Amino acid sequence: MALLPILVYPDPKLHTVAKPVAQVDERIRTLLDDMFETMYEANGIGLAATQVDVHERLVVINPEIVWASEERVRGDEGCLSVPGIYDGVERAAQVHVRALDEQGNSRVIEADGLLAVCLQHEMDHLAGQVFVEYLSPLKQGRIKTKLVKAQREAEREQKSRQSA
């Protein structure tokens, strides 16, 4: 297994729409293992392949929301691609998701609570959407500015360590 680099907002690759998984094979199973290891190392509760620059519909499952409740819930969300940022997002309270398991068998997952939110969040990644896009343009701008500044500072620190 290997740790994969996680794309950080506002990386434009996070807006790539993922393609369906054509076949669950050894490459996909290895990618799943690597995604699990990466998610656990980053203390995440979900990870979409898009976040690791693999643009296939893979969120540890090959998901498709087939039903969402009209009831909505609002809760704070965070994201491994938007480090240190949490804000309120409204989502369906319950969803049914069709997915392929590791053996390539189709199944439907009925989810509510945190699992429903997590599935919707990760599937947004597969559609090229990051949770901050649910926020106001002002908040989006502030978040982008903060993360770009943090990235520049990290690059400066790395350069100064290399020259020392």
KABELGI-V971195 format. One record per helix or strand. SS is the DSSP state (A for helix, B for strand). FROM is the first residue (numbers start at 1). LEN is the number of residues. If there is no record, write none. Layout:
SS,FROM,LEN / SS,FROM,LEN
//
This chain:
A,12,4 / B,19,1 / A,26,16 / A,49,4 / B,56,1 / B,64,5 / B,72,8 / B,82,11 / B,94,7 / B,106,7 / A,113,14 / A,131,4 / A,137,27
//
